[in-house]
Amino acid sequence: MLAVGYWLFRPLPVKPVPAIFHHYDLNQGSHVPLDPPPGIFAIGLSYAKHIEETASDFDPDAVPPVFRKDLRAFVRTGADVAMPDSDALCAAAEELEPGLGKMLRKEYSALSPLLDYEGELGFVLLEDIDPQALSAPGFIPRLGFFISNDLSARTLAIMGEDQPNRYDYWGASKSFPGFMPVGDLAWVPDEPRANGIPSVVIETKVNGQTRQKQTSDQLVYTPLQMLRFIHAAYPESQLHKGAIVLTGTPGGVALKSPRWQVRLANLIGMSRFKKLSIKLESDLSTFLKPGDRVVVSGGKLGSVAVTITDKKSTSQIPD
């Protein structure tokens, strides 16, 4: 019993620590339009607090979660964003994994999306990047920086548990219409640095209540590392000018899981459907609901705001 207890509560072998950054002076830069992108990539588990609150593993030598978001997620600040209903969730699940949507519909009469917020620092490529340049000594990508909200339907992400393409489920959970609100402009430093970021306080408020608050310099990876991770995960994808990268979220999201519980669930082989059922039966008060207003701010980088609505989706899955 002591051995099992130690195994359940043991600390991570290696604790994530922030990368070494050059902190840009936000008074030494300019702004460029932030246009609809040709592609959207995202990095997951890039802050120590978020790694801990989601009971995730950490290997400093491994590529972190990398996934793509659908272009329909792009929306301007101030938009109303529809909360995915059961039909939309099941349709997305069916597209990911034939038969999964029908299983979810059979199992759950009404399926909550477990809608979550994720305030993030994002960056946009200001020029095409040759993948070979990513490993060249002294390469400095030209980037513009902005604030975004990587909204997530956690129900779909949970369905990716123990699946070989787990991060595809993460991407799908974040790809509903309006799930990436941004402003009109991105900030560009006068003198780019390979490890440079604007050090700002990222704060997420839901109906005026602070849920997340942490400085961007607590990121575990630099932008150049993230671009390398993206190329490693998607070597066939071109890093074109205008592509957007979301760098991950600090701690404070609605979805939290004690590490010992996650380890116990994996030890006994708990299915993804059982994990979802347990989460759906727990306290869901911190997840987003229709009428909620979510504002993510980043100091001089500005802020983005959306209001969650109960607009019904027209998505369907075949009988």
N, C-alpha and C positions, 0 to 999 in steps of 0.2 A: 504494500500500500504506500509506503514511504517513497519507493522508487517511482510509482505511478504519479504520486503527488508532485515529486520533483520534475518529472517529465512534463506534466501539465503546466506547471508554473515557472519552468526554467526561463531565463532571459534569452534574448537573441544572442547568438554567438558573436555577432558584430553589430554594434549600434551605428545607425546611420548618422553621419555628421555633415554639416553644410559644406559645400564646395568653397574654394577660395575664389572670390570675385573681385573684379574692379568695379567700384561703385560709380556709376555715371553721375555727373552733376546735371540735374534736370534743367538748369539754367543755360546749359551749353548744348543746345540742340534745336531742332525745328520739327514741324509736323508735316505729314503727308497723308493723302486720303487713304482710308482703309476700305478697299473695294471688295466686292464679293470674290472669294478666293477660288482658284482652280483645284484646290485640294485642302483638306483639313486633317492634321495629325494631332495626336495627343499623347502625352507621357503620363503614366500613372505612378502613384506611390513615390513621390519625389520630395516629400517633407516627412521628417521623423515623427511628428505628432500624428499625421494621417496614417502612417505605417502602423503605429501603435494602436490607434483607435479602431482600425479595421483588422487587427490581429494578423497582419500580413508578414511574410518572411522578407528578409533582406540579405542580399548577397552583393557586396560591393564590386565583385568581378563579373556579375551577370548583367545582361540587358534588362532594364526594368520593363514593366508593361508598356507596350506601344500599340496604338490602335488608330483607326481612321473614323472620322465622323462624316455622315452624309452632308452634302452641300446644302440640303434643305434646312439644316440646323441654323444656318446663318440668318440673323435678324438684327435689326437696329434697336438700340436702346429705346425704351418707352413702349415696346410692343406688348400686346396681350398674347400669352402663350397658352395653348390648349393643353390641359392635362390629359394624357392618353387614357382612353377608356378601355374596357375589356376587349372590345373588337380590335382596337389598334394594337394593343399588346399581343394579342393572339396572332394577329396578322404578321407582326414583326417576328414573333417566335417561329411561326410557320416558315417564313422566308429563310430564317437562320438554319432551321432544322426541320425538314418535312415531317409532319406528324406531331411536333411539339405543341403547336397552337391548338390542335384538336384535343390533345391531352390536357392542356391547361383549362380549356373551356369545359371539358367534362369534369375536371377536378374542382373547379371553382366557379360558382354561379356569378360572383362579382369579384373581379380581380383588381386590387389596388396596384398602381404603378410603383408605390413607395418612392414618390417623387422627391428628389434630393437636390440641393444647391451645391455648387462648388465654385467659389470665387477664385479666380486664377489670373496670373500674369500670362499674357500671350505675346508672341512675336510673329511678324510677317517678313517673308523673304523679300528683299528689295532688288534682287537679281537672281537669275538662274544659277544654281550651284552644280558644278561638275562633281559627281561623287568621288572622283579621284582626288579632288582638292581637299576633301575632308580629312585626309590623313597626311596632307602636305605640311611640313613644318612652317609655322608662321601664318597659316591660313586664318583669315579673319572674315567671317560672314558679315554682310551688310544687312542689318536687321532694323525693323521698327517695332516699338513695344506699345502694348495697350492692355486694358483690363477687360475681362470677359467673365461669363458665368457658364460653366460647363454643366448644365442641368442634366440630371440622370434619373432614369426609371430603373431603380435598383432591382425590381422584380426580374427583369431580363438578365441583369448581371448575375443574379443568384442562379439562374438557369444555366449559366456557364460553368458552374462548379464542377470540377473533375472532368471537364470536356477538353479534348486536345486543342481545340481552337478557342479557348476560354476568352481571350481578349477580343474576339469577334463579337461576343455577346456584350462585352463592355461597350464596344463601339456602337452596337445597335441600340443599347440602352440610352445612349447620348445623341441619337441621330433623329429624333422626332422633330417636326417643324418647330423652329424657334428655340431650339435647345442650345444655341450659342449666341446670345445677345452681345453686341459690340457697339462701340461708338463710331463716329464718322472719321476719326483721325488716329494715326499712330505716331508716337514720338520717336525721332531719329537722332542719335548722338552725332555731334560734330566730328568726333574722332572715335571710330569703332575700335573695340577691343575684343579679342577672342573670348575672354571670360567676363565680359562686361554686361551688367544688368542695371536697370534703375532700381535702387533700393527704396522701396515704398512699403507703406503699411497696407496690406490687403485686408479689407474689412467687409464682411457680408452681414447685412441686416435683413431680417424678415419681419415685416410690419413694425419696423423701428427698433427691434430687439437685436442686439449684436449676437451673432452665432459663430462667426469666425473673425479672428484678428491676429495677424502675424506678418512680420516683414518678409519681403520676397527674398532677402539674402539668406534665408534659412533653407533655400533649395539645396538639394543634395547634388544636383548636376548642373553644369554650365550649359548655355545654349549650344555651343559647339559639340559637346558630348551628346546632347539630345538629337542633333542632326545626324550624328554618327549612329545613334541607336535606331533612328528612323530608317536609315539606309540599310542597316543590318536586318531589320525586321521586314522591310519592303524593298528589296534590292531592285525590283522591276519598276518601282515608282520614281518618277522624275521629281526633283526638287525645283519646281518652277517658280519664277518670280510671282509674288502674290500669294503663294501658299502660306497657310497659317499653322502655327504650332502652339498648342496650349500646354503649359509647362507643369500642370499638376496643381493640386489644391492643398492648402494647409489643413491642420486639424480643426475639428468643430462641425463636421458634417452630421446629418441626421442619422446615417447608418453607422452604428457602433457595435462592436462585438468583443467581449472579453476574450483574451487570448486562450485562456484555459478552456473556455466553452468550445471554441473553434477546434482546438486540438482534440478535445474529447469527442466531438462530432466526427472528426476524421478517423479517430481511433476505432470507433464502433461502426464505421462505414455508413454513416447517416446519408441518405439520398438527398439529392438537391431539392426534390419535391418536399421532403420532410423539413429541410432547412427553411424553405420558403414558407411552409405552413406555420412553423414556429415564429418566424418573423412577422407574418401577417396577423398572428394572434397576440402579439406583444403590444406595448404602448407605441402608437404611431403618431403621437401628438407633435413630434418635432419634424415630421415629414410635411411637405408642402400640400396645400389644399386650395381649392378654388377660392379666389378672393385675396389670397396672399400677395403681397407686394415685396419683391426681393430686390435689394439694391446692393451692388458690389462696388466699392470705391477703392481707388489706389492713389490717393494724394494728387499730385500734379498730373498723373496720367488720366485723371477724370473718373467717371463712374458710369455704370450701366444699370438700368432698372427694367424689370418686367413685372407684369401682373398675371398671375395664374388664373385661368378661366376654366369653366366646366363645359366649354364648347365640345359637342360630340364629334367624334371622328367618323368618317364614312368608310374607313378601311374595313375590309371583310376578308375572311378566309374561305376557301372552297369547302363545300360539304363533303 
